[in-house]
Amino acid sequence: MWSGEILVSLFCGFLLYLVYLASRCLFQVQEGHVGVLVSCGKALHVDGREDQLRTLGPGLHWKWPWQTVHKVSMMEQMIDLSGEQGGTTAMASDGTMLRLDSKLRFTPQAAHLHHYLFSMERPVEHVKGLFTCLLRNEIANFDQPETKAPTDLKQLPYLPVRVGSYAAIRRDRRLLNQHIQEFCRAQIGDRYGVRFDGVDLTDILPPDELAHSLNSVMNAQSEAQRLLAQTEAECEQRLLAARKGLAIARARARAVEDEIGTMGGLLVELQRNGTLDLYVERRRNEVLAESRISYIKRPS
């Protein structure tokens, strides 16, 4: 007969085995995810259709111990291709090497999960590599708009300059985003089991040499604008001072003219009264009285 301790041990072991079986047979699918069962290495399909997987919605589900479950997020996912490690380098149409920081947004499709799970070993890395190739292709084939020669001869000193690929891409970034989205939707499609939602080119960085040149050009333009503004201010200040000096000189000339006119009228009045000689003699005596030394020339 078995003792009580042996029976208790067997019972505890049986309970632990049941708990282990329950942990192997029960699983939970979170909201926004779906579960796909794989039995002995083969995924379960709907009515034997090889392209339609049997999916399990959110909640608690049961499976056999020999079955495994793949949980797939059906929410929009984002691949960040930015920074020193994730940034993408691409060659533009003029041979300029650009570094692109971008973000790819996609959503797995429930109707095509077979392609997403079992057609690619690492789906996210595969989509990332595919998008990188498509992005480089679009950057390389992104042509600049042709410039038209002016018909007016007056416009000849201001001929439009054909900008480089870096400037054209930064200027027409919205058009480039549109081209990339259309091309990716056409190339990725349903065969990869994802729906392409969009791409965001967050930054376009030129090579170090081009960045240094652009900074030098910007600094030169800033310095030229500063000097131009300073020169204009100095010229305006000088012009204002000249205008004020001219106004003062005109006022002084009018004052002298008025004084001469007044003095001339007084002298005419003195001449008319016969006292001009007396006035001149008195003024002569006043001037001589104020002087320290007087030189008088007498007739010989």
C-alpha positions as a LaTeX table, in Angstrom:
\begin{tabular}{lrrr}
\hline
Residue & $x$ (\AA) & $y$ (\AA) & $z$ (\AA) \\
\hline
Met1 & 0.00 & 0.00 & 0.00 \\
Trp2 & 1.18 & 3.52 & $-0.81$ \\
Ser3 & 1.65 & 5.85 & 2.07 \\
Gly4 & $-0.13$ & 9.19 & 2.34 \\
Glu5 & 3.01 & 11.18 & 1.50 \\
Ile6 & 3.41 & 9.28 & $-1.79$ \\
Leu7 & $-0.22$ & 9.90 & $-2.72$ \\
Val8 & 0.11 & 13.58 & $-1.93$ \\
Ser9 & 3.26 & 13.81 & $-4.02$ \\
Leu10 & 1.59 & 12.04 & $-6.94$ \\
Phe11 & $-1.41$ & 14.30 & $-6.67$ \\
Cys12 & 0.76 & 17.43 & $-6.59$ \\
Gly13 & 2.72 & 16.17 & $-9.56$ \\
Phe14 & $-0.51$ & 15.49 & $-11.46$ \\
Leu15 & $-1.72$ & 19.01 & $-10.68$ \\
Leu16 & 1.56 & 20.48 & $-11.87$ \\
Tyr17 & 1.27 & 18.46 & $-15.09$ \\
Leu18 & $-2.25$ & 19.77 & $-15.61$ \\
Val19 & $-1.01$ & 23.32 & $-15.07$ \\
Tyr20 & 1.78 & 22.69 & $-17.58$ \\
Leu21 & $-0.72$ & 21.30 & $-20.12$ \\
Ala22 & $-2.99$ & 24.29 & $-19.53$ \\
Ser23 & $-0.08$ & 26.68 & $-20.11$ \\
Arg24 & 0.73 & 24.83 & $-23.35$ \\
Cys25 & $-2.87$ & 24.66 & $-24.54$ \\
Leu26 & $-4.23$ & 28.06 & $-23.56$ \\
Phe27 & $-3.00$ & 31.29 & $-25.11$ \\
Gln28 & $-4.22$ & 34.87 & $-25.30$ \\
Val29 & $-4.39$ & 37.18 & $-28.30$ \\
Gln30 & $-4.22$ & 40.89 & $-27.51$ \\
Glu31 & $-6.46$ & 43.54 & $-29.03$ \\
Gly32 & $-5.18$ & 44.66 & $-32.41$ \\
His33 & $-3.51$ & 41.31 & $-33.06$ \\
Val34 & $-4.51$ & 38.02 & $-34.70$ \\
Gly35 & $-3.26$ & 34.53 & $-34.03$ \\
Val36 & $-2.30$ & 31.91 & $-36.61$ \\
Leu37 & $-2.05$ & 28.24 & $-35.56$ \\
Val38 & 0.62 & 25.96 & $-36.96$ \\
Ser39 & 0.14 & 22.23 & $-36.42$ \\
Cys40 & 3.22 & 20.03 & $-36.91$ \\
Gly41 & 4.84 & 22.69 & $-39.06$ \\
Lys42 & 1.80 & 23.35 & $-41.26$ \\
Ala43 & $-0.42$ & 26.38 & $-40.89$ \\
Leu44 & $-4.14$ & 25.89 & $-40.62$ \\
His45 & $-6.03$ & 27.20 & $-43.63$ \\
Val46 & $-9.66$ & 28.03 & $-44.32$ \\
Asp47 & $-11.39$ & 25.18 & $-46.24$ \\
Gly48 & $-8.05$ & 23.91 & $-47.49$ \\
Arg49 & $-7.20$ & 27.12 & $-49.32$ \\
Glu50 & $-3.45$ & 27.57 & $-49.35$ \\
Asp51 & $-3.64$ & 31.38 & $-49.60$ \\
Gln52 & $-6.17$ & 31.93 & $-46.80$ \\
Leu53 & $-5.01$ & 31.35 & $-43.23$ \\
Arg54 & $-7.31$ & 30.59 & $-40.33$ \\
Thr55 & $-6.92$ & 33.49 & $-37.93$ \\
Leu56 & $-7.98$ & 33.88 & $-34.32$ \\
Gly57 & $-9.21$ & 37.20 & $-32.98$ \\
Pro58 & $-8.45$ & 38.85 & $-29.63$ \\
Gly59 & $-9.26$ & 36.83 & $-26.51$ \\
Leu60 & $-8.42$ & 33.50 & $-24.85$ \\
His61 & $-8.07$ & 30.48 & $-27.15$ \\
Trp62 & $-7.31$ & 26.75 & $-26.95$ \\
Lys63 & $-4.74$ & 24.77 & $-28.90$ \\
Trp64 & $-3.19$ & 21.33 & $-28.77$ \\
Pro65 & 0.22 & 21.03 & $-27.12$ \\
Trp66 & 1.90 & 20.17 & $-30.43$ \\
Gln67 & 0.53 & 23.28 & $-32.06$ \\
Thr68 & 2.31 & 26.65 & $-32.08$ \\
Val69 & 0.81 & 30.09 & $-32.48$ \\
His70 & 2.07 & 33.11 & $-34.42$ \\
Lys71 & 0.77 & 36.43 & $-33.13$ \\
Val72 & 0.70 & 39.19 & $-35.74$ \\
Ser73 & 0.02 & 42.87 & $-35.02$ \\
Met74 & $-2.59$ & 44.25 & $-37.41$ \\
Met75 & $-1.92$ & 47.84 & $-36.35$ \\
Glu76 & 0.01 & 50.27 & $-38.48$ \\
Gln77 & 3.73 & 49.69 & $-38.12$ \\
Met78 & 6.56 & 52.11 & $-38.75$ \\
Ile79 & 10.09 & 51.45 & $-39.92$ \\
Asp80 & 12.45 & 54.25 & $-38.93$ \\
Leu81 & 15.28 & 54.70 & $-41.42$ \\
Ser82 & 17.13 & 57.59 & $-39.83$ \\
Gly83 & 20.30 & 58.32 & $-37.91$ \\
Glu84 & 23.81 & 57.11 & $-38.53$ \\
Gln85 & 22.79 & 53.44 & $-38.41$ \\
Gly86 & 19.37 & 53.45 & $-40.09$ \\
Gly87 & 19.89 & 56.26 & $-42.60$ \\
Thr88 & 19.84 & 55.39 & $-46.28$ \\
Thr89 & 22.40 & 56.61 & $-48.78$ \\
Ala90 & 21.41 & 57.13 & $-52.39$ \\
Met91 & 23.07 & 58.55 & $-55.48$ \\
Ala92 & 21.21 & 61.36 & $-57.24$ \\
Ser93 & 21.03 & 61.82 & $-61.00$ \\
Asp94 & 24.09 & 64.11 & $-61.02$ \\
Gly95 & 26.22 & 61.69 & $-58.99$ \\
Thr96 & 25.78 & 63.39 & $-55.61$ \\
Met97 & 25.64 & 60.97 & $-52.68$ \\
Leu98 & 22.80 & 61.91 & $-50.35$ \\
Arg99 & 21.86 & 60.53 & $-46.95$ \\
Leu100 & 18.13 & 60.22 & $-46.44$ \\
Asp101 & 16.24 & 59.97 & $-43.17$ \\
Ser102 & 12.80 & 58.48 & $-43.81$ \\
Lys103 & 9.96 & 56.64 & $-42.13$ \\
Leu104 & 7.94 & 53.87 & $-43.77$ \\
Arg105 & 4.39 & 53.14 & $-42.60$ \\
Phe106 & 2.66 & 49.88 & $-43.49$ \\
Thr107 & $-0.08$ & 47.57 & $-42.17$ \\
Pro108 & $-0.24$ & 43.75 & $-42.53$ \\
Gln109 & $-3.30$ & 42.52 & $-44.41$ \\
Ala110 & $-5.39$ & 39.78 & $-42.84$ \\
Ala111 & $-6.35$ & 38.38 & $-46.24$ \\
His112 & $-2.69$ & 37.97 & $-47.24$ \\
Leu113 & $-1.01$ & 36.91 & $-43.99$ \\
His114 & 0.30 & 33.76 & $-45.67$ \\
His115 & 2.67 & 35.87 & $-47.79$ \\
Tyr116 & 3.67 & 38.01 & $-44.81$ \\
Leu117 & 4.40 & 35.12 & $-42.41$ \\
Phe118 & 5.58 & 32.24 & $-44.53$ \\
Ser119 & 6.89 & 33.78 & $-47.76$ \\
Met120 & 9.59 & 35.80 & $-45.97$ \\
Glu121 & 11.91 & 34.67 & $-43.20$ \\
Arg122 & 12.07 & 38.14 & $-41.61$ \\
Pro123 & 9.14 & 40.18 & $-42.96$ \\
Val124 & 10.07 & 43.53 & $-41.43$ \\
Glu125 & 13.67 & 43.35 & $-42.62$ \\
His126 & 12.50 & 42.23 & $-46.05$ \\
Val127 & 10.07 & 45.16 & $-46.37$ \\
Lys128 & 12.79 & 47.49 & $-45.10$ \\
Gly129 & 15.28 & 46.28 & $-47.71$ \\
Leu130 & 12.68 & 46.43 & $-50.47$ \\
Phe131 & 11.71 & 49.97 & $-49.57$ \\
Thr132 & 15.37 & 51.01 & $-49.46$ \\
Cys133 & 15.88 & 49.71 & $-53.00$ \\
Leu134 & 12.75 & 51.48 & $-54.24$ \\
Leu135 & 13.81 & 54.72 & $-52.55$ \\
Arg136 & 17.27 & 54.62 & $-54.13$ \\
Asn137 & 15.70 & 53.95 & $-57.52$ \\
Glu138 & 13.39 & 56.94 & $-57.22$ \\
Ile139 & 16.20 & 59.24 & $-56.05$ \\
Ala140 & 18.41 & 58.17 & $-58.94$ \\
Asn141 & 15.62 & 58.73 & $-61.50$ \\
Phe142 & 14.32 & 62.00 & $-60.04$ \\
Asp143 & 15.09 & 64.46 & $-62.85$ \\
Gln144 & 15.29 & 68.20 & $-62.52$ \\
Pro145 & 12.82 & 70.38 & $-64.47$ \\
Glu146 & 14.23 & 71.88 & $-67.64$ \\
Thr147 & 14.94 & 75.60 & $-67.51$ \\
Lys148 & 13.72 & 77.81 & $-70.36$ \\
Ala149 & 15.91 & 80.47 & $-71.90$ \\
Pro150 & 14.47 & 84.00 & $-71.62$ \\
Thr151 & 13.17 & 85.63 & $-74.78$ \\
Asp152 & 13.64 & 89.17 & $-73.50$ \\
Leu153 & 17.17 & 90.53 & $-73.85$ \\
Lys154 & 16.72 & 92.50 & $-70.64$ \\
Gln155 & 16.63 & 89.22 & $-68.75$ \\
Leu156 & 20.02 & 88.07 & $-70.00$ \\
Pro157 & 21.95 & 89.23 & $-66.90$ \\
Tyr158 & 19.55 & 87.14 & $-64.80$ \\
Leu159 & 19.63 & 83.82 & $-66.63$ \\
Pro160 & 18.19 & 80.96 & $-64.53$ \\
Val161 & 20.84 & 78.57 & $-63.26$ \\
Arg162 & 20.23 & 74.82 & $-63.37$ \\
Val163 & 20.31 & 73.76 & $-59.74$ \\
Gly164 & 21.89 & 70.53 & $-58.51$ \\
Ser165 & 20.03 & 67.38 & $-57.59$ \\
Tyr166 & 20.26 & 68.10 & $-53.86$ \\
Ala167 & 18.61 & 71.51 & $-54.23$ \\
Ala168 & 16.00 & 70.11 & $-56.64$ \\
Ile169 & 15.09 & 67.25 & $-54.28$ \\
Arg170 & 14.75 & 69.57 & $-51.29$ \\
Arg171 & 12.68 & 72.00 & $-53.33$ \\
Asp172 & 10.38 & 69.32 & $-54.78$ \\
Arg173 & 10.26 & 67.03 & $-51.73$ \\
Arg174 & 6.46 & 66.80 & $-51.88$ \\
Leu175 & 6.57 & 65.67 & $-55.50$ \\
Leu176 & 9.27 & 63.12 & $-54.64$ \\
Asn177 & 7.16 & 61.77 & $-51.75$ \\
Gln178 & 4.23 & 61.38 & $-54.11$ \\
His179 & 6.36 & 59.48 & $-56.65$ \\
Ile180 & 7.74 & 57.18 & $-53.96$ \\
Gln181 & 4.30 & 56.41 & $-52.55$ \\
Glu182 & 2.85 & 55.60 & $-55.97$ \\
Phe183 & 5.83 & 53.47 & $-56.91$ \\
Cys184 & 5.84 & 51.57 & $-53.61$ \\
Arg185 & 2.10 & 50.89 & $-53.78$ \\
Ala186 & 2.56 & 49.48 & $-57.25$ \\
Gln187 & 5.64 & 47.38 & $-56.40$ \\
Ile188 & 4.86 & 46.15 & $-52.88$ \\
Gly189 & 1.17 & 45.43 & $-53.44$ \\
Asp190 & $-0.53$ & 42.32 & $-52.02$ \\
Arg191 & 2.21 & 39.85 & $-52.85$ \\
Tyr192 & 4.08 & 40.76 & $-49.66$ \\
Gly193 & 1.00 & 40.67 & $-47.44$ \\
Val194 & 1.17 & 44.32 & $-46.38$ \\
Arg195 & $-0.64$ & 47.50 & $-47.30$ \\
Phe196 & 1.65 & 50.42 & $-47.94$ \\
Asp197 & 0.37 & 53.51 & $-46.10$ \\
Gly198 & 2.99 & 56.11 & $-46.86$ \\
Val199 & 6.53 & 57.37 & $-46.55$ \\
Asp200 & 7.88 & 60.48 & $-44.89$ \\
Leu201 & 11.24 & 61.91 & $-45.95$ \\
Thr202 & 12.15 & 63.61 & $-42.68$ \\
Asp203 & 15.54 & 64.92 & $-43.77$ \\
Ile204 & 17.84 & 64.98 & $-46.79$ \\
Leu205 & 21.50 & 65.51 & $-45.92$ \\
Pro206 & 24.18 & 66.34 & $-48.50$ \\
Pro207 & 27.79 & 65.07 & $-48.41$ \\
Asp208 & 30.18 & 66.80 & $-46.02$ \\
Glu209 & 31.94 & 68.64 & $-48.85$ \\
Leu210 & 28.65 & 69.90 & $-50.31$ \\
Ala211 & 27.36 & 70.86 & $-46.85$ \\
His212 & 30.57 & 72.83 & $-46.22$ \\
Ser213 & 30.19 & 74.58 & $-49.59$ \\
Leu214 & 26.53 & 75.38 & $-48.92$ \\
Asn215 & 27.42 & 76.77 & $-45.51$ \\
Ser216 & 30.13 & 78.90 & $-47.08$ \\
Val217 & 27.69 & 80.21 & $-49.68$ \\
Met218 & 25.09 & 80.97 & $-47.01$ \\
Asn219 & 27.69 & 82.72 & $-44.86$ \\
Ala220 & 28.86 & 84.75 & $-47.87$ \\
Gln221 & 25.27 & 85.72 & $-48.70$ \\
Ser222 & 24.62 & 86.71 & $-45.09$ \\
Glu223 & 27.83 & 88.76 & $-44.98$ \\
Ala224 & 26.96 & 90.42 & $-48.30$ \\
Gln225 & 23.47 & 91.28 & $-47.05$ \\
Arg226 & 24.91 & 92.65 & $-43.82$ \\
Leu227 & 27.43 & 94.82 & $-45.66$ \\
Leu228 & 24.76 & 96.00 & $-48.09$ \\
Ala229 & 22.43 & 96.96 & $-45.25$ \\
Gln230 & 25.27 & 98.72 & $-43.41$ \\
Thr231 & 26.30 & 100.62 & $-46.53$ \\
Glu232 & 22.72 & 101.64 & $-47.25$ \\
Ala233 & 22.32 & 102.88 & $-43.67$ \\
Glu234 & 25.56 & 104.90 & $-43.87$ \\
Cys235 & 24.59 & 106.41 & $-47.23$ \\
Glu236 & 21.14 & 107.26 & $-45.91$ \\
Gln237 & 22.69 & 108.89 & $-42.86$ \\
Arg238 & 25.09 & 110.94 & $-44.96$ \\
Leu239 & 22.31 & 111.96 & $-47.32$ \\
Leu240 & 20.16 & 113.06 & $-44.38$ \\
Ala241 & 23.07 & 115.05 & $-42.88$ \\
Ala242 & 23.71 & 116.70 & $-46.26$ \\
Arg243 & 20.06 & 117.66 & $-46.58$ \\
Lys244 & 20.07 & 119.18 & $-43.08$ \\
Gly245 & 23.34 & 121.07 & $-43.81$ \\
Leu246 & 21.88 & 122.42 & $-47.04$ \\
Ala247 & 18.77 & 123.59 & $-45.21$ \\
Ile248 & 20.93 & 125.34 & $-42.56$ \\
Ala249 & 23.07 & 127.01 & $-45.24$ \\
Arg250 & 19.98 & 128.24 & $-47.05$ \\
Ala251 & 18.58 & 129.66 & $-43.79$ \\
Arg252 & 21.86 & 131.47 & $-43.09$ \\
Ala253 & 21.96 & 132.85 & $-46.63$ \\
Arg254 & 18.41 & 134.16 & $-46.24$ \\
Ala255 & 19.38 & 135.77 & $-42.90$ \\
Val256 & 22.44 & 137.43 & $-44.44$ \\
Glu257 & 20.35 & 138.56 & $-47.41$ \\
Asp258 & 17.73 & 140.06 & $-45.08$ \\
Glu259 & 20.47 & 141.76 & $-43.03$ \\
Ile260 & 22.08 & 143.25 & $-46.15$ \\
Gly261 & 18.71 & 144.45 & $-47.39$ \\
Thr262 & 17.92 & 146.05 & $-44.03$ \\
Met263 & 21.37 & 147.70 & $-43.84$ \\
Gly264 & 21.05 & 148.96 & $-47.42$ \\
Gly265 & 17.69 & 150.54 & $-46.61$ \\
Leu266 & 19.11 & 152.27 & $-43.55$ \\
Leu267 & 22.08 & 153.61 & $-45.54$ \\
Val268 & 19.74 & 154.92 & $-48.25$ \\
Glu269 & 17.66 & 156.63 & $-45.56$ \\
Leu270 & 20.80 & 158.20 & $-44.04$ \\
Gln271 & 21.95 & 159.35 & $-47.47$ \\
Arg272 & 18.58 & 160.91 & $-48.08$ \\
Asn273 & 18.76 & 162.77 & $-44.77$ \\
Gly274 & 22.40 & 163.89 & $-45.38$ \\
Thr275 & 23.77 & 162.14 & $-42.30$ \\
Leu276 & 25.58 & 159.27 & $-44.01$ \\
Asp277 & 29.01 & 160.86 & $-43.61$ \\
Leu278 & 28.44 & 161.40 & $-39.90$ \\
Tyr279 & 27.33 & 157.75 & $-39.48$ \\
Val280 & 30.39 & 156.46 & $-41.33$ \\
Glu281 & 32.69 & 158.68 & $-39.24$ \\
Arg282 & 31.10 & 157.49 & $-36.00$ \\
Arg283 & 31.41 & 153.84 & $-36.99$ \\
Arg284 & 35.04 & 154.46 & $-37.97$ \\
Asn285 & 35.76 & 155.94 & $-34.57$ \\
Glu286 & 34.08 & 152.99 & $-32.81$ \\
Val287 & 36.20 & 150.50 & $-34.72$ \\
Leu288 & 39.39 & 152.43 & $-34.05$ \\
Ala289 & 38.52 & 152.71 & $-30.36$ \\
Glu290 & 38.27 & 148.92 & $-30.07$ \\
Ser291 & 41.64 & 148.29 & $-31.77$ \\
Arg292 & 44.93 & 148.23 & $-29.85$ \\
Ile293 & 47.15 & 149.44 & $-32.68$ \\
Ser294 & 46.03 & 151.68 & $-35.49$ \\
Tyr295 & 47.86 & 152.29 & $-38.71$ \\
Ile296 & 46.84 & 155.56 & $-40.36$ \\
Lys297 & 48.00 & 156.34 & $-43.85$ \\
Arg298 & 48.36 & 160.03 & $-44.42$ \\
Pro299 & 48.79 & 161.60 & $-47.80$ \\
Ser300 & 52.36 & 162.61 & $-48.54$ \\
\hline
\end{tabular}
